[in-house]
Amino acid sequence: MIKYIKLRYKLFLVFLIFWFLLQLNFRVETIIMGVLICWIVTELSHDILYTDQGYRFRGIRFFALIKYVFRLFYHIYKAGFEYISHLIFGHYEPVVFTVMLDVDDPVLLGIIANSITLTPGTISIDVDTKHYMITVMTLAKKGTTVEELEKPIHDNFERLLKEKRDNT
């Protein structure tokens, strides 16, 4: 029973803090709904975010996460301006490719896939958690190789999230 509570209370508290940050409202009904919804989500997260043996997500170093977020926003805005100019002048064509990642955590794979989709002009079409691959659609110059398209994903997203694994 103690292990049951110990595994769930941290996740519940994170959900509850996130709830209050989104609501910015501390009325009694908001607190009751927050506790109820966060408890339900915590229970439904069993076997997804955690099992009876512990959490499935191993974590990311704080400074690596901060660095990752800043780099992500930089690339989102940079790609947005590039995307607009390429649409106006018609220099690029849509390309679909699959990138194989060197991560062993489905959560990290999901973070990278969402980061790709957040970057203007790129969309994660499919995520294969068994083979750790992401199928991506992007705009590229004619004749651009797959290696050239994969390089920014490996350098800007995968490498930063793997820093924790390499340092531990």
C-alpha positions as CSV (number, residue, x, y, z in Angstrom):
1,M,0.0,0.0,0.0
2,I,2.9,2.4,0.8
3,K,4.5,1.7,-2.6
4,Y,1.1,2.3,-4.3
5,I,0.8,5.7,-2.7
6,K,4.5,6.6,-3.2
7,L,4.4,6.0,-6.9
8,R,1.3,8.1,-7.4
9,Y,1.6,11.1,-5.1
10,K,4.5,12.7,-7.0
11,L,2.7,12.4,-10.3
12,F,-0.5,13.6,-8.8
13,L,1.2,16.7,-7.3
14,V,2.8,17.6,-10.7
15,F,-0.6,17.3,-12.4
16,L,-2.2,19.4,-9.6
17,I,0.4,22.1,-9.9
18,F,0.0,22.2,-13.6
19,W,-3.8,22.4,-13.1
20,F,-3.5,25.4,-10.9
21,L,-1.0,27.1,-13.3
22,L,-3.6,26.6,-16.1
23,Q,-6.6,27.7,-14.1
24,L,-5.1,30.6,-12.0
25,N,-8.2,30.2,-9.9
26,F,-8.4,29.0,-6.3
27,R,-12.1,28.8,-5.8
28,V,-13.4,25.8,-3.9
29,E,-15.1,24.2,-6.9
30,T,-11.9,24.6,-9.0
31,I,-9.8,23.0,-6.3
32,I,-12.3,20.1,-6.0
33,M,-12.4,19.6,-9.7
34,G,-8.6,19.8,-10.0
35,V,-8.1,17.2,-7.3
36,L,-10.7,14.9,-8.9
37,I,-9.4,15.3,-12.4
38,C,-5.7,15.0,-11.4
39,W,-6.5,11.8,-9.4
40,I,-8.3,10.2,-12.3
41,V,-5.5,11.1,-14.8
42,T,-2.9,9.7,-12.3
43,E,-4.8,6.5,-12.0
44,L,-5.3,6.2,-15.8
45,S,-1.5,6.8,-16.3
46,H,-0.7,3.5,-14.7
47,D,1.2,1.3,-17.2
48,I,1.8,4.4,-19.4
49,L,3.9,6.7,-17.2
50,Y,4.6,4.3,-14.4
51,T,4.3,0.7,-13.4
52,D,4.3,-1.1,-10.1
53,Q,8.1,-1.2,-10.4
54,G,8.5,2.6,-10.8
55,Y,8.4,5.4,-13.3
56,R,9.0,4.5,-17.0
57,F,10.4,7.9,-17.8
58,R,14.0,8.3,-16.6
59,G,14.1,12.0,-16.7
60,I,16.2,14.7,-18.3
61,R,18.7,16.9,-16.7
62,F,17.3,20.3,-15.8
63,F,19.9,22.4,-17.6
64,A,19.7,20.1,-20.7
65,L,16.0,20.7,-20.7
66,I,16.3,24.5,-20.5
67,K,18.9,24.5,-23.2
68,Y,16.6,22.3,-25.3
69,V,13.6,24.6,-24.9
70,F,15.6,27.7,-25.9
71,R,17.0,25.9,-28.9
72,L,13.6,24.6,-29.8
73,F,12.1,28.1,-29.8
74,Y,15.0,29.5,-31.7
75,H,14.5,26.9,-34.5
76,I,10.7,27.4,-34.5
77,Y,11.0,31.1,-35.2
78,K,14.0,30.7,-37.6
79,A,12.1,28.0,-39.6
80,G,8.9,30.1,-39.6
81,F,10.7,33.0,-41.3
82,E,12.5,30.7,-43.7
83,Y,9.2,28.9,-44.5
84,I,7.5,32.1,-45.4
85,S,10.2,33.2,-47.8
86,H,10.4,29.7,-49.4
87,L,6.6,29.7,-49.9
88,I,6.7,33.1,-51.5
89,F,9.5,32.3,-53.9
90,G,8.6,28.6,-54.5
91,H,12.2,27.3,-54.1
92,Y,11.4,24.2,-52.1
93,E,9.3,21.0,-52.5
94,P,7.7,18.7,-49.9
95,V,9.9,15.7,-49.0
96,V,9.0,12.7,-46.8
97,F,11.7,10.8,-45.1
98,T,12.2,8.5,-42.1
99,V,14.9,9.3,-39.5
100,M,16.2,6.5,-37.2
101,L,17.1,7.9,-33.7
102,D,19.5,6.6,-31.2
103,V,17.2,6.8,-28.2
104,D,15.8,4.0,-26.1
105,D,12.9,5.8,-24.4
106,P,9.5,6.2,-26.1
107,V,8.9,9.5,-24.1
108,L,12.1,11.0,-25.6
109,L,11.0,9.8,-29.0
110,G,7.6,11.6,-28.5
111,I,9.3,14.8,-27.3
112,I,11.5,14.8,-30.5
113,A,8.5,14.1,-32.7
114,N,6.5,16.9,-31.2
115,S,9.5,19.2,-31.4
116,I,9.7,18.4,-35.2
117,T,6.0,19.2,-35.6
118,L,6.4,22.5,-33.7
119,T,9.0,23.6,-36.1
120,P,7.3,25.4,-39.0
121,G,7.5,23.6,-42.3
122,T,8.0,20.2,-40.7
123,I,5.5,17.6,-39.6
124,S,6.0,14.3,-37.8
125,I,3.8,11.9,-39.8
126,D,4.5,8.7,-37.9
127,V,6.3,7.6,-34.8
128,D,7.6,4.0,-34.6
129,T,8.3,3.2,-30.9
130,K,9.6,-0.3,-31.6
131,H,12.3,0.8,-34.0
132,Y,12.7,4.3,-32.7
133,M,12.0,6.0,-36.1
134,I,10.0,9.1,-37.0
135,T,8.6,9.7,-40.5
136,V,8.9,13.4,-41.3
137,M,7.5,15.6,-44.0
138,T,9.4,18.9,-44.7
139,L,10.2,21.4,-47.4
140,A,13.6,20.9,-49.0
141,K,15.6,22.2,-51.9
142,K,15.5,19.8,-54.9
143,G,18.4,17.3,-54.6
144,T,18.7,17.5,-50.9
145,T,19.9,14.2,-49.5
146,V,18.2,12.4,-46.6
147,E,21.4,12.7,-44.5
148,E,21.2,16.5,-44.8
149,L,17.6,16.4,-43.7
150,E,18.3,14.1,-40.7
151,K,21.3,16.1,-39.5
152,P,19.3,19.0,-37.9
153,I,17.1,16.5,-36.1
154,H,20.1,14.6,-34.7
155,D,22.0,17.7,-33.8
156,N,19.3,20.0,-32.4
157,F,16.9,17.6,-30.7
158,E,18.3,14.1,-30.2
159,R,21.8,15.1,-29.0
160,L,20.5,17.5,-26.3
161,L,18.0,15.0,-24.9
162,K,20.7,12.2,-24.8
163,E,23.1,14.3,-22.7
164,K,21.6,12.9,-19.5
165,R,22.1,9.3,-20.6
166,D,25.7,10.0,-21.6
167,N,26.6,11.7,-18.3
168,T,25.1,9.1,-16.0
